[in-house]
Amino acid sequence: MRNLRRVSALLLSLAAPAFAASDVSPPPTDDRRYALANPAIDMPGYLEIAREAAQHRSERRVTEAEFLTMAQEPGTVVLDARSQDRYNLLHVAGAVNLPFTDIAIDSLAARLPDRETRILIYCNNNFSRAPDPFPSKMARASLNLSTFIALYTYGYRNVYELGPLIDIERTILPLESFTEQASILDSPTLKR
């Protein structure tokens, strides 16, 4: 046993300078994990609920005509989660603006207090040929995806998403603007 201790000590003394001179970082310590811990951020939980929301979403995408019909029914809220600037340029008539960055417990409780409310969502990637109000995003970064997952996470299950990519000049959805800049569009459905 005494020889084993001597051999271990000798090996450790020979290996220590090699580790000290190398560019290899030591493995993270418990202190580092503790310093990075944040109970308000849960990546594994997010990925789990995102998969669950994706399954729910698969039966909640609607056509342009279905979206229009549903939007006109009492008790339905059309939610636009784009920035207020983009919303002001052009949006589906009657839509409520709650920018994605502002979706939180309090803002949802104020704007959508009943989690059973039917909510219709749309985003930049639903409209083509209108880059100012509807700038394209990468498909995997589509605001519809983030918004659907966020609403699902907060307990909203009666959410429907506008599915197709629609030419802004051919849409049957009524659009409106709160700025003069949108006057460049000649859509027959544009309201000012």
MARNU-641695 format. One record per residue: residue number from 0; z, x, y of N, C-alpha, C, O in turn. Coordinates in Angstrom, 1 decimal, padded with zeros to 4 digits. Atoms other than C-alpha are relative to their C-alpha. Example, Ala and Ser with C-alpha at 12.3 -4.5 7.8 and 13.67 -1.06 7.14 Angstrom:
NUGU   k   n.zz   n.xx   n.yy  ca.zz  ca.xx  ca.yy   c.zz   c.xx   c.yy   o.zz   o.xx   o.yy
NUGU   0  000.0  000.9 -001.2  007.8  012.3 -004.5  000.0  000.9  001.2  000.7  001.9  001.2
NUGU   1  000.0 -000.9 -001.1  007.1  013.7 -001.1  000.8 -000.8  001.1  000.9 -000.3  002.2
This chain:
NUGU   k   n.zz   n.xx   n.yy  ca.zz  ca.xx  ca.yy   c.zz   c.xx   c.yy   o.zz   o.xx   o.yy
NUGU   0  000.0  000.8 -001.2  000.0  000.0  000.0  000.0  000.9  001.2 -000.7  000.6  002.2
NUGU   1 -000.1 -000.9 -001.1  000.9  002.9  002.3 -001.4  000.6  000.3 -001.8  000.8  001.5
NUGU   2  001.4 -000.6 -000.2 -002.6  004.5  001.7 -000.9 -001.1  000.6 -001.8 -000.7  001.4
NUGU   3  000.9  001.0 -000.6 -004.3  001.2  002.5  000.2 -000.2  001.5 -000.8 -000.4  002.2
NUGU   4 -000.3  000.1 -001.5 -002.6  001.0  005.9 -000.6  001.2  000.7 -001.2  001.1  001.8
NUGU   5  000.6 -001.2 -000.6 -003.7  004.6  006.6 -001.5 -000.1  000.1 -002.1  000.2  001.1
NUGU   6  001.5  000.1  000.0 -007.3  003.9  005.6 -000.4 -001.0  001.1 -001.4 -000.8  001.8
NUGU   7  000.4  001.0 -001.0 -007.4  000.7  007.7  000.2  000.5  001.4 -000.7  000.3  002.3
NUGU   8 -000.3 -000.5 -001.3 -005.9  002.5  010.7 -001.1  001.1  000.4 -001.6  001.1  001.5
NUGU   9  001.1 -001.0 -000.2 -008.5  005.4  010.3 -001.3 -000.7  000.3 -002.0 -000.3  001.3
NUGU  10  001.2  000.8 -000.3 -011.4  002.9  010.1  000.0 -000.6  001.3 -001.0 -000.6  002.0
NUGU  11 -000.1  000.7 -001.3 -010.2  001.0  013.1 -000.1  001.1  001.1 -000.8  000.8  002.1
NUGU  12  000.1 -001.0 -001.0 -009.8  004.2  015.1 -001.4  000.6  000.2 -001.9  001.0  001.2
NUGU  13  001.4 -000.5 -000.1 -013.4  005.3  014.2 -000.9 -001.0  000.6 -001.9 -000.7  001.2
NUGU  14  000.8  001.1 -000.4 -014.9  001.9  014.9  000.2 -000.4  001.5 -000.8 -000.8  002.1
NUGU  15 -000.3  000.5 -001.3 -013.2  001.2  018.2 -000.9  000.7  001.1 -001.5  000.0  001.9
NUGU  16  000.9 -000.6 -001.0 -015.3  003.8  020.3 -001.4 -000.5 -000.2 -002.1 -000.7  000.9
NUGU  17  001.3  000.5  000.1 -018.5  002.5  018.8 -000.2 -001.4  000.6 -001.2 -001.7  001.3
NUGU  18  000.0  001.3 -000.6 -017.7 -001.1  019.9  000.1  000.1  001.5 -000.6 -000.6  002.3
NUGU  19 -000.2 -000.1 -001.4 -016.6  000.1  023.3 -001.3  000.5  000.7 -001.6  000.2  001.8
NUGU  20  001.2 -000.6 -000.5 -019.9  002.0  023.8 -001.2 -000.9 -000.1 -002.3 -000.7  000.5
NUGU  21  001.2  000.9  000.3 -022.2 -000.8  022.6 -000.1 -001.1  001.1  000.8 -001.3  001.9
NUGU  22  000.3  001.1 -001.0 -023.8 -003.6  024.7  000.4 -001.3 -000.6  000.2 -002.3  000.1
NUGU  23 -000.3  001.2  000.7 -022.5 -006.2  022.3  001.3 -000.5  000.6  002.3  000.2  000.7
NUGU  24 -001.2  000.6 -000.6 -020.1 -008.6  024.0  000.9 -000.5 -001.1  000.5 -000.9 -002.2
NUGU  25 -000.9  000.5  001.0 -017.0 -009.6  022.1 -000.1 -001.5 -000.1 -000.6 -002.1  000.8
NUGU  26  000.1  001.4  000.1 -016.9 -013.0  020.7  000.9 -000.7  001.0  001.9 -000.2  001.4
NUGU  27 -000.9  000.7 -001.0 -015.4 -015.7  023.0  001.4 -000.2 -000.6  001.6 -000.3 -001.8
NUGU  28 -001.4  000.1  000.4 -011.7 -015.9  022.9  000.4 -001.5  000.2 -000.3 -002.2  000.9
NUGU  29 -000.5  001.3 -000.3 -009.6 -019.0  022.9  000.2 -000.3  001.4  000.1 -001.4  001.9
NUGU  30 -000.2  000.1 -001.4 -008.9 -018.3  026.5 -001.3 -000.5  000.7 -001.2 -001.4  001.6
NUGU  31  001.3  000.4 -000.6 -012.6 -018.7  027.4 -000.3 -001.4 -000.4 -000.7 -002.2  000.5
NUGU  32  000.2  001.4  000.4 -012.9 -021.9  025.4  000.9 -000.9  000.9  000.5 -002.0  001.3
NUGU  33 -000.9  000.8 -000.8 -009.9 -023.2  027.3 -000.5 -000.1  001.4 -000.4 -001.2  002.0
NUGU  34  000.5  000.0 -001.4 -011.3 -022.2  030.6 -001.3 -000.8  000.2 -001.5 -001.4  001.3
NUGU  35  001.2  000.8 -000.1 -014.6 -024.0  029.9  000.2 -001.5 -000.4 -000.7 -002.3 -000.2
NUGU  36 -000.3  001.3  000.5 -013.0 -027.1  028.4  000.0 -001.0  001.2  000.6 -000.7  002.2
NUGU  37  000.1  001.0 -001.1 -013.7 -030.3  030.4  000.0 -001.4 -000.8 -001.1 -001.7 -001.2
NUGU  38  000.1  001.2  000.8 -012.7 -033.6  028.8 -000.8 -001.1  000.7 -001.1 -002.2  000.1
NUGU  39  000.9  000.9 -000.7 -014.9 -035.4  031.4 -001.4  000.2 -000.3 -002.3 -000.5  000.2
NUGU  40  001.4 -000.3  000.4 -018.1 -033.9  029.9  000.0  000.0 -001.6  000.7  000.8 -002.2
NUGU  41  000.0  000.1  001.5 -018.9 -034.8  026.2 -001.4  000.0 -000.5 -002.0 -001.0 -000.7
NUGU  42  001.4 -000.1  000.5 -022.3 -033.5  025.0 -000.1 -000.6 -001.4 -001.1 -001.3 -001.6
NUGU  43  000.2  000.6  001.3 -021.8 -034.4  021.4  000.1 -001.6  000.0 -000.7 -002.3 -000.6
NUGU  44 -000.1  001.4 -000.2 -020.7 -037.9  022.4 -001.3 -000.6  000.7 -001.7 -001.7  000.3
NUGU  45  001.2  000.4 -000.7 -023.7 -038.2  024.8 -001.2 -000.1 -001.0 -001.9 -001.1 -001.0
NUGU  46  001.1  000.0  001.0 -026.2 -037.2  022.0  000.2 -001.1 -001.0 -000.8 -001.7 -001.4
NUGU  47 -000.2  001.1  000.9 -024.6 -039.7  019.7 -000.4 -001.4  000.6 -001.0 -002.2 -000.1
NUGU  48  000.3  001.3 -000.6 -024.8 -042.6  022.1 -001.5 -000.1  000.4 -002.0 -001.2  000.4
NUGU  49  001.4  000.0 -000.4 -028.3 -041.6  023.2 -000.8 -000.4 -001.3 -001.8 -001.2 -001.1
NUGU  50  000.7  000.5  001.3 -029.5 -042.0  019.5  000.2 -001.5 -000.2 -000.7 -002.2 -000.6
NUGU  51 -000.3  001.4  000.2 -027.8 -045.3  019.3 -000.7 -000.9  001.0 -001.3 -001.9  000.7
NUGU  52  000.7  000.7 -001.0 -029.3 -046.4  022.6 -001.5  000.0 -000.2 -002.2 -001.0  000.0
NUGU  53  001.5  000.0  000.3 -032.8 -045.3  021.5 -000.3 -001.0 -001.1 -001.4 -001.6 -001.0
NUGU  54  000.2  001.0  001.0 -032.5 -047.5  018.5  000.0 -001.4  000.6 -000.9 -002.3  000.3
NUGU  55 -000.1  001.3 -000.7 -031.5 -050.5  020.7 -001.2 -000.2  000.9 -001.7 -001.3  000.9
NUGU  56  001.1  000.1 -000.9 -034.2 -049.7  023.2 -001.3 -000.3 -000.7 -002.2 -000.9 -000.1
NUGU  57  001.2  000.2  000.7 -036.9 -049.8  020.5 -000.5 -001.5  000.0 -001.7 -001.7 -000.2
NUGU  58  000.3  001.4  000.0 -036.8 -053.6  020.6  000.1 -000.6  001.4  000.1 -001.9  001.5
NUGU  59 -000.3  000.5 -001.3 -036.2 -053.9  024.3 -001.1  000.4  001.1 -000.8  000.3  002.3
NUGU  60  001.1 -000.4 -000.9 -039.5 -052.7  025.8 -000.9 -001.2  000.2 -001.3 -001.9 -000.8
NUGU  61  000.8  001.2 -000.2 -041.7 -055.4  027.4 -001.3  000.3  000.8 -001.4  001.4  001.4
NUGU  62  001.3 -000.2 -000.7 -045.2 -055.8  028.7  000.2 -000.4  001.5  001.2 -000.9  001.9
NUGU  63  000.0  000.3 -001.4 -046.1 -056.2  032.4  000.2 -001.6  000.2  001.0 -002.0  001.0
NUGU  64 -000.1  001.4 -000.1 -046.5 -060.0  031.9  001.4 -000.5 -000.4  001.9 -001.4  000.3
NUGU  65 -001.4  000.4  000.4 -043.2 -060.4  030.1  001.0  000.4  001.0  001.9 -000.4  001.3
NUGU  66 -000.9 -000.5 -001.1 -041.5 -058.3  032.8  000.0 -001.0  001.1  001.1 -001.4  001.7
NUGU  67  000.2  000.9 -001.1 -042.9 -060.6  035.5  000.7 -001.4 -000.3  001.4 -001.9  000.5
NUGU  68 -000.6  001.3  000.4 -041.8 -063.8  033.6  001.5  000.1  000.0  002.2 -000.7  000.6
NUGU  69 -001.5 -000.1  000.1 -038.3 -062.5  032.9  000.6  000.2  001.4  001.7 -000.3  001.6
NUGU  70 -000.6 -000.3 -001.4 -037.8 -061.2  036.5  000.1 -001.3  000.8  001.0 -001.4  001.7
NUGU  71 -000.1  001.3 -000.8 -038.4 -064.8  037.8  001.0 -000.9 -000.5  001.3 -002.0  000.1
NUGU  72 -001.0  000.9  000.6 -035.8 -066.3  035.5  001.4  000.2  000.7  001.8  001.3  001.0
NUGU  73 -001.4 -000.1 -000.7 -032.3 -067.1  037.1  000.9  000.9 -000.8  000.9  000.9 -002.0
NUGU  74 -001.0 -000.8  000.6 -029.6 -064.6  036.4 -000.5  001.4 -000.4  000.3  002.2 -000.9
NUGU  75  000.6 -001.3  000.4 -032.0 -061.7  035.8  000.1  001.0  001.2 -000.2  000.6  002.3
NUGU  76 -000.1 -001.0 -001.0 -031.5 -058.5  037.8 -001.1  001.1 -000.3 -001.1  001.6 -001.4
NUGU  77  000.9 -001.1  000.2 -034.4 -056.0  038.3  000.6  001.1  000.7  001.0  001.1  001.9
NUGU  78 -000.7 -001.2 -000.5 -032.8 -052.6  038.7 -001.0  001.1  000.2 -001.7  001.5 -000.7
NUGU  79  000.8 -001.2 -000.3 -034.6 -049.7  040.4  001.0  001.1  000.2  001.8  001.1  001.2
NUGU  80 -000.9 -001.1  000.0 -032.7 -046.5  039.7 -000.6  001.3  000.7  000.0  002.4  000.6
NUGU  81  000.6 -001.1 -000.8 -035.0 -044.3  041.9  000.9  000.3  001.2  001.8 -000.5  001.6
NUGU  82 -000.7 -000.2 -001.3 -033.7 -042.7  045.1 -000.3 -001.1  001.0 -001.3 -001.8  000.9
NUGU  83  000.2  001.1 -001.0 -033.3 -045.0  048.1 -001.2  000.3  000.8 -001.9 -000.7  001.1
NUGU  84  001.2 -000.3 -000.8 -036.1 -043.2  049.9 -001.2 -000.5 -000.8 -002.1 -001.1 -000.2
NUGU  85  001.2  000.5  000.8 -038.6 -043.9  047.0  000.0 -001.5 -000.1 -001.0 -002.1  000.1
NUGU  86 -000.1  001.4  000.1 -037.3 -047.4  046.7 -000.5 -000.6  001.3 -001.2 -001.6  001.3
NUGU  87  000.4  000.5 -001.3 -037.8 -048.0  050.4 -001.5  000.0  000.2 -002.1 -000.8  000.9
NUGU  88  001.5 -000.1 -000.2 -041.4 -046.8  050.2 -000.7 -001.2 -000.8 -001.6 -001.8 -000.2
NUGU  89  000.6  001.1  000.8 -042.3 -049.3  047.4  000.8 -000.3 -001.2  001.2  000.6 -001.9
NUGU  90 -000.7  000.4  001.2 -040.6 -051.3  044.7 -000.4 -001.4 -000.4 -001.1 -002.1  000.4
NUGU  91  000.3  001.4  000.5 -040.9 -054.4  042.6  000.8 -001.0  000.9  002.0 -000.7  001.2
NUGU  92 -000.6  000.9 -000.9 -040.1 -057.3  044.9  001.3 -000.6 -000.6  001.3 -001.0 -001.7
NUGU  93 -001.2  000.5  000.4 -036.5 -058.4  044.7  000.9  001.0 -000.8  002.0  000.6 -001.2
NUGU  94 -000.8 -000.9  000.8 -035.3 -055.3  042.8  001.2  000.5  000.8  001.2  000.6  002.0
NUGU  95 -001.2 -000.6 -000.5 -031.8 -054.0  043.4 -000.1  001.5 -000.2 -000.4  002.0 -001.2
NUGU  96  000.1 -001.5  000.1 -031.6 -050.3  044.2  001.4  000.5 -000.3  002.4  000.3  000.5
NUGU  97 -001.2 -000.7  000.3 -028.8 -048.3  042.5 -000.5  001.4 -000.5 -000.8  001.5 -001.7
NUGU  98  000.5 -001.3  000.4 -029.9 -044.6  042.4  000.7  000.5 -001.2  001.9  000.3 -001.3
NUGU  99 -000.6 -000.5  001.2 -029.3 -043.0  039.0  001.2  000.9  000.3  002.2  000.8 -000.4
NUGU 100 -001.1 -000.9 -000.3 -027.1 -040.4  040.6  001.2 -000.7  000.5  002.3 -000.2  000.5
NUGU 101 -001.2  000.8 -000.4 -024.8 -043.2  041.8  000.5 -000.9 -001.1  001.5 -001.6 -000.8
NUGU 102 -000.4  000.9  001.1 -024.5 -045.0  038.5  001.4  000.6 -000.5  001.5  001.7 -001.0
NUGU 103 -001.4 -000.4  000.4 -020.7 -044.8  037.8  000.8 -001.3 -000.2  000.3 -002.4  000.0
NUGU 104 -000.8  001.1  000.3 -017.9 -047.1  036.8  000.1 -001.0  001.1 -000.1 -002.2  001.0
NUGU 105 -000.2  000.8 -001.2 -017.2 -048.4  040.3 -001.3 -000.7  000.5 -001.3 -001.9  000.8
NUGU 106  001.2  000.5 -000.5 -020.8 -048.8  041.4 -000.6 -001.1 -000.9 -001.1 -002.1 -000.4
NUGU 107  000.4  001.0  000.9 -021.7 -050.7  038.3  000.8 -001.3  000.0  000.3 -002.4  000.0
NUGU 108 -000.9  001.2 -000.1 -018.7 -053.0  038.6 -000.3 -000.8  001.3 -000.2 -002.0  001.3
NUGU 109  000.3  000.7 -001.3 -019.7 -053.8  042.2 -001.4 -000.7 -000.1 -001.5 -001.8  000.4
NUGU 110  001.3  000.5  000.0 -023.4 -054.3  041.6 -000.3 -000.9 -001.2 -001.1 -001.9 -001.1
NUGU 111  000.3  000.7  001.2 -023.5 -055.6  038.0  001.4 -000.3 -000.8  001.6  000.3 -001.8
NUGU 112 -001.3  000.2  000.6 -020.0 -057.0  037.2  000.0 -000.6 -001.4  000.9 -000.3 -002.2
NUGU 113  000.1  000.7  001.3 -021.1 -059.0  034.2 -000.9  000.9 -000.9 -002.1  000.9 -000.7
NUGU 114  000.8 -000.9  000.9 -022.2 -056.7  031.4 -001.0 -000.8 -000.9 -001.9 -000.2 -001.5
NUGU 115  001.0  000.8  000.7 -024.1 -059.6  029.8 -001.2 -000.4  000.8 -002.1 -001.0  000.3
NUGU 116  001.1  000.3 -000.9 -026.4 -059.9  032.8 -001.3  000.6 -000.6 -001.3  001.7 -001.1
NUGU 117  001.3 -000.5  000.4 -030.1 -059.5  031.8 -000.5  001.0  001.1 -000.6  000.6  002.3
NUGU 118  000.5 -001.0 -001.0 -031.3 -056.3  033.5 -001.3  000.5 -000.4 -001.6  000.9 -001.6
NUGU 119  001.3 -000.6  000.2 -034.9 -055.2  033.8 -000.1  001.3  000.7  000.3  001.4  001.9
NUGU 120  000.1 -001.3 -000.6 -035.6 -051.5  034.5 -001.5  000.4  000.0 -002.2  000.1 -000.9
NUGU 121  001.3 -000.7 -000.1 -038.7 -049.6  035.6  000.2  001.3  000.7  001.3  001.6  001.2
NUGU 122 -000.2 -001.3 -000.6 -039.3 -046.1  036.9 -001.4  000.5  000.5 -002.4 -000.1  000.4
NUGU 123  001.2 -000.7 -000.5 -041.8 -043.6  038.4 -001.1  000.0 -001.0 -002.3 -000.2 -000.7
NUGU 124  001.0 -000.1  001.0 -043.6 -043.3  035.1 -000.6 -001.3 -000.5 -001.4 -001.3 -001.4
NUGU 125  000.6  001.3  000.3 -044.5 -047.0  035.0 -001.2 -000.2  000.9 -002.0 -001.1  000.6
NUGU 126  001.0  000.2 -000.9 -046.9 -046.7  037.9 -000.9  001.2  000.3 -000.3  002.3  000.5
NUGU 127  000.9 -001.2 -000.3 -050.0 -044.5  038.4 -000.7 -000.3  001.4 -000.7 -001.4  001.9
NUGU 128  000.8  000.0 -001.3 -052.0 -043.7  041.6  000.9 -000.4  001.2  000.3 -000.9  002.2
NUGU 129 -000.9  000.2 -001.1 -049.0 -043.9  043.9  001.0  001.1  000.0  002.2  000.8 -000.2
NUGU 130 -000.9 -001.2  000.1 -047.5 -040.4  044.0  001.2  000.1  001.0  002.2  000.7  000.7
NUGU 131 -001.1  000.0 -001.0 -045.4 -040.9  047.1  001.2 -000.9 -000.5  002.3 -000.4 -000.6
NUGU 132 -001.1  000.8  000.5 -043.3 -043.9  045.9  000.4  000.2 -001.4  001.5  000.0 -001.8
NUGU 133 -000.1 -000.1  001.5 -043.8 -043.2  042.2 -000.5  001.4 -000.5 -001.4  001.4 -001.3
NUGU 134  000.5 -001.3  000.5 -044.1 -039.4  041.6  000.3  000.1 -001.5  001.3 -000.3 -002.0
NUGU 135 -000.1 -000.1  001.5 -044.7 -038.7  037.9  001.0  001.1 -000.4  001.2  002.1  000.3
NUGU 136 -000.9 -000.9  000.6 -042.1 -037.0  035.8 -000.5  000.4 -001.3 -001.3 -000.3 -001.9
NUGU 137  000.4 -000.3  001.4 -042.4 -035.3  032.5  000.5 -001.2 -000.9  001.5 -001.8 -000.6
NUGU 138 -000.4  001.2  000.8 -042.3 -038.0  029.8  001.4  000.1 -000.6  002.1 -000.9 -000.7
NUGU 139 -001.4 -000.1  000.5 -039.1 -036.6  028.3  001.1 -000.1  001.0  002.2 -000.2  000.7
NUGU 140 -000.9  000.1 -001.1 -037.5 -036.7  031.7 -000.1 -001.3  000.7  000.4 -001.5  001.8
NUGU 141  000.2  001.3 -000.6 -038.5 -040.2  032.5  001.3 -000.7  000.4  002.2 -000.7 -000.4
NUGU 142 -001.3  000.7 -000.5 -035.9 -042.1  034.6  000.3 -001.2 -000.9  001.5 -001.5 -001.0
NUGU 143 -000.3  001.1  000.8 -036.2 -045.1  032.3  000.9  000.4 -001.2  001.8 -000.3 -001.5
NUGU 144 -000.9 -000.4  001.2 -034.7 -043.1  029.4  001.4  000.3  000.5  002.3 -000.2 -000.2
NUGU 145 -001.3 -000.3 -000.5 -031.8 -041.8  031.5  000.8 -001.3  000.4  001.9 -001.5  000.1
NUGU 146 -000.7  001.2 -000.5 -031.1 -045.2  033.0  000.4 -000.9 -001.2  001.5 -001.4 -001.2
NUGU 147 -000.3  000.9  001.1 -031.3 -047.1  029.7  001.2  000.6 -000.7  002.1 -000.2 -001.1
NUGU 148 -001.2 -000.6  000.7 -028.9 -044.6  028.0  001.3 -000.2  000.9  002.3 -000.5  000.3
NUGU 149 -001.2  000.1 -000.8 -026.5 -044.7  031.0  000.5 -001.5 -000.1  001.7 -001.7 -000.2
NUGU 150 -000.5  001.4  000.0 -026.4 -048.5  031.1  000.6 -000.4 -001.4  001.6 -001.0 -001.5
NUGU 151 -000.5  000.2  001.4 -026.0 -048.6  027.3  001.4  000.6 -000.2  002.3  000.0 -000.7
NUGU 152 -001.3 -000.7  000.1 -023.1 -046.1  027.6  001.1 -000.8  000.7  002.2 -000.8  000.2
NUGU 153 -000.9  000.8 -000.7 -021.4 -048.3  030.1  000.2 -001.4 -000.5  001.0 -002.2  000.0
NUGU 154 -000.2  001.3  000.7 -021.6 -051.3  027.8 -001.0 -001.1  000.3 -000.8 -002.2 -000.1
NUGU 155  001.0  001.0 -000.3 -024.7 -053.1  029.1 -001.0  000.0 -001.1 -001.7  001.0 -001.4
NUGU 156  000.9  000.1  001.2 -026.7 -054.3  026.1 -001.2 -000.9  000.2 -002.2 -000.9 -000.5
NUGU 157  001.1  000.9 -000.3 -029.0 -056.9  027.7 -001.0  000.6  001.0 -001.3  000.0  002.0
NUGU 158  000.9 -000.7 -000.9 -031.3 -054.4  029.2 -001.4  000.1 -000.6 -001.6  000.3 -001.8
NUGU 159  001.4  000.0  000.4 -035.1 -054.5  029.0 -000.8  001.0  000.9 -000.5  001.1  002.1
NUGU 160  000.8 -001.0 -000.7 -037.6 -051.8  030.0 -001.4 -000.3  000.1 -002.1 -000.7 -000.9
NUGU 161  001.4  000.1 -000.2 -041.0 -052.1  031.5 -000.7  001.1 -000.8 -000.4  002.3 -000.6
NUGU 162  000.5 -001.0  000.9 -043.1 -050.4  028.9 -001.3  000.8  000.5 -001.3  002.0  000.5
NUGU 163  001.3 -000.6 -000.2 -046.7 -049.7  030.0 -000.1  000.9  001.3  000.8  000.7  002.2
NUGU 164  000.4 -000.7 -001.2 -048.2 -047.3  032.6 -001.0 -000.9  000.7 -002.0 -001.2  000.1
NUGU 165  000.8  001.0 -000.7 -049.7 -049.6  035.2 -000.6  000.6  001.3  000.0  001.3  002.0
NUGU 166  000.7 -000.4 -001.2 -052.3 -048.8  037.8  000.5 -000.8  001.2  000.5 -002.1  001.2
NUGU 167 -000.7  000.6 -001.1 -050.6 -049.6  041.1 -001.0 -001.0  000.7 -000.5 -002.0  001.3
NUGU 168  000.9  000.9 -000.6 -053.8 -051.3  042.4 -000.4 -001.2 -000.8 -001.1 -002.1 -000.4
NUGU 169  000.3  001.1  000.9 -054.1 -053.6  039.4  001.2 -000.7 -000.5  001.1 -001.7 -001.3
NUGU 170 -001.2  000.6  000.6 -050.5 -054.6  038.8  000.1 -001.5  000.4 -000.4 -001.9  001.5
NUGU 171 -000.3  001.4 -000.3 -049.6 -058.3  038.6  001.4 -000.1  000.6  001.8 -001.2  001.0
NUGU 172 -001.4  000.0 -000.5 -046.0 -057.4  039.7  000.0  000.0  001.5 -000.8  000.8  002.1
NUGU 173 -000.1  000.0 -001.4 -045.2 -058.3  043.3  000.8  001.3  000.5  001.8  001.6  000.0
NUGU 174 -000.6 -001.2 -000.5 -044.4 -055.1  045.2  000.3 -000.2  001.5 -000.4 -001.0  002.2
NUGU 175 -000.3  000.0 -001.4 -042.7 -054.7  048.6  000.5  001.3  000.5  000.9  002.2 -000.3
NUGU 176 -000.4 -001.2 -000.6 -041.8 -052.0  051.0  000.9 -000.3  001.2  000.8 -001.3  001.8
NUGU 177 -000.8  000.1 -001.1 -039.2 -051.4  053.6 -000.4  001.0  001.1  000.4  001.4  002.0
NUGU 178  000.5 -001.0 -001.0 -041.3 -048.8  055.5 -001.5 -000.4  000.3 -002.1 -001.1 -000.4
NUGU 179  001.4  000.2 -000.4 -044.7 -048.8  057.3 -000.9  000.9 -000.9 -002.1  000.6 -001.0
NUGU 180  000.8 -000.9  000.7 -045.8 -045.9  055.1 -000.8 -000.6 -001.2 -001.8 -000.2 -001.6
NUGU 181  000.6  000.6  001.2 -046.6 -048.2  052.2 -001.3 -000.8  000.4 -002.0 -001.2 -000.5
NUGU 182  001.2  000.8 -000.5 -049.4 -049.9  054.3 -001.3  000.7 -000.5 -002.3  000.1 -000.4
NUGU 183  001.2 -000.7  000.5 -051.8 -047.3  052.9 -000.5 -000.6 -001.4 -001.6 -000.4 -001.8
NUGU 184  000.4  000.6  001.3 -051.8 -049.3  049.6 -000.6 -001.4  000.3 -000.1 -002.1  001.2
NUGU 185  000.7  001.3 -000.2 -054.2 -052.3  049.5  000.2 -000.9 -001.2 -000.6 -001.8 -001.4
NUGU 186 -000.2  000.9  001.1 -052.6 -054.0  046.5  000.1 -001.4  000.5  000.9 -001.7  001.4
NUGU 187 -000.1  001.4 -000.4 -053.0 -057.7  046.7  001.4 -000.6 -000.3  001.7 -001.7  000.2
NUGU 188 -001.3  000.5  000.3 -049.5 -058.1  045.3  001.1  000.6  000.9  002.3  000.3  000.8
NUGU 189 -001.0 -000.7 -000.9 -047.9 -055.9  048.1  000.5 -001.0  001.0 -000.3 -001.6  001.7
NUGU 190 -000.6  000.8 -001.1 -045.5 -057.8  050.3  000.6  000.9  001.0  001.2  001.9  000.7
NUGU 191 -000.6 -000.8 -001.0 -044.4 -056.5  053.6  000.9 -000.9  000.9  001.5 -000.4  001.9
